[in-house]
Amino acid sequence: MWSLLLLLSGTACVWYGWSRPRPSGARPRPRPAGPGRVATPPVRLTEAGRATLVTVGGSFLIIAVFTALSGV
């Protein structure tokens, strides 16, 4: 059970870290505020954030393999 949970969360972290677009040099424009919305800039991961997500996700995947092999 734990190995499946770690496998899914690790896969999600690695996928999200690899699939997000890299920030460009231009500053993103804020989204216009509509009825009931606040103008917020789009969120993008920095290189350090992407590296952290991929590292943590990869660690989860390694731990999932070892817990599955140990039978826990």
KAHULIN-V598194 format. One record per residue. RES is the residue in three letters. OMEGA is omega in radians with two decimals (NA if undefined). NEAR is the number of other ideal C-beta (glycine too) atoms within 8 Angstrom. D_FIRST is the distance of its C-alpha to the first C-alpha in Angstrom with 2 decimals. Layout:
BEGIN
res=RES omega=OMEGA near=NEAR d_first=D_FIRST
res=RES omega=OMEGA near=NEAR d_first=D_FIRST
END
This chain:
BEGIN
res=MET omega=-3.13 near=4 d_first=0.00
res=TRP omega=-3.12 near=8 d_first=3.82
res=SER omega=3.10 near=11 d_first=5.46
res=LEU omega=3.11 near=8 d_first=5.29
res=LEU omega=3.11 near=8 d_first=6.41
res=LEU omega=3.12 near=13 d_first=8.75
res=LEU omega=-3.13 near=11 d_first=9.89
res=LEU omega=-3.13 near=8 d_first=10.91
res=SER omega=3.09 near=10 d_first=12.55
res=GLY omega=3.11 near=16 d_first=14.22
res=THR omega=3.13 near=10 d_first=15.53
res=ALA omega=3.13 near=9 d_first=16.89
res=CYS omega=-3.13 near=13 d_first=18.61
res=VAL omega=3.13 near=13 d_first=20.18
res=TRP omega=-3.12 near=9 d_first=21.29
res=TYR omega=3.13 near=10 d_first=22.83
res=GLY omega=-3.13 near=15 d_first=24.54
res=TRP omega=-3.00 near=8 d_first=26.04
res=SER omega=-3.11 near=5 d_first=27.07
res=ARG omega=3.14 near=9 d_first=28.94
res=PRO omega=3.12 near=4 d_first=32.69
res=ARG omega=3.11 near=7 d_first=34.42
res=PRO omega=3.12 near=6 d_first=36.88
res=SER omega=3.14 near=4 d_first=40.44
res=GLY omega=-3.13 near=2 d_first=43.56
res=ALA omega=3.11 near=4 d_first=44.66
res=ARG omega=3.13 near=3 d_first=43.53
res=PRO omega=3.11 near=7 d_first=41.72
res=ARG omega=3.09 near=5 d_first=43.67
res=PRO omega=3.07 near=7 d_first=42.33
res=ARG omega=-3.14 near=9 d_first=41.43
res=PRO omega=3.13 near=5 d_first=44.25
res=ALA omega=3.08 near=6 d_first=43.85
res=GLY omega=3.11 near=5 d_first=44.08
res=PRO omega=3.12 near=3 d_first=44.37
res=GLY omega=-3.14 near=3 d_first=41.72
res=ARG omega=3.07 near=7 d_first=40.35
res=VAL omega=3.13 near=4 d_first=40.91
res=ALA omega=3.14 near=7 d_first=41.87
res=THR omega=3.08 near=6 d_first=39.05
res=PRO omega=3.10 near=7 d_first=38.85
res=PRO omega=-3.09 near=6 d_first=36.03
res=VAL omega=3.09 near=4 d_first=33.27
res=ARG omega=3.12 near=9 d_first=32.75
res=LEU omega=3.01 near=10 d_first=30.73
res=THR omega=3.11 near=7 d_first=32.83
res=GLU omega=3.12 near=7 d_first=32.41
res=ALA omega=3.10 near=6 d_first=30.98
res=GLY omega=3.09 near=9 d_first=28.41
res=ARG omega=-3.14 near=13 d_first=27.43
res=ALA omega=3.12 near=9 d_first=27.23
res=THR omega=3.13 near=9 d_first=25.08
res=LEU omega=-3.13 near=13 d_first=22.54
res=VAL omega=3.13 near=12 d_first=22.46
res=THR omega=3.13 near=8 d_first=22.27
res=VAL omega=3.11 near=10 d_first=19.40
res=GLY omega=3.09 near=17 d_first=17.48
res=GLY omega=3.08 near=10 d_first=18.34
res=SER omega=3.08 near=9 d_first=17.25
res=PHE omega=-3.13 near=13 d_first=13.76
res=LEU omega=3.11 near=13 d_first=13.76
res=ILE omega=3.12 near=8 d_first=15.20
res=ILE omega=3.12 near=10 d_first=12.78
res=ALA omega=3.12 near=14 d_first=9.83
res=VAL omega=-3.10 near=9 d_first=12.07
res=PHE omega=3.08 near=8 d_first=12.86
res=THR omega=3.09 near=11 d_first=9.54
res=ALA omega=3.13 near=8 d_first=8.84
res=LEU omega=-3.12 near=6 d_first=12.42
res=SER omega=3.11 near=6 d_first=12.37
res=GLY omega=3.14 near=4 d_first=9.78
res=VAL omega=NA near=5 d_first=8.05
END
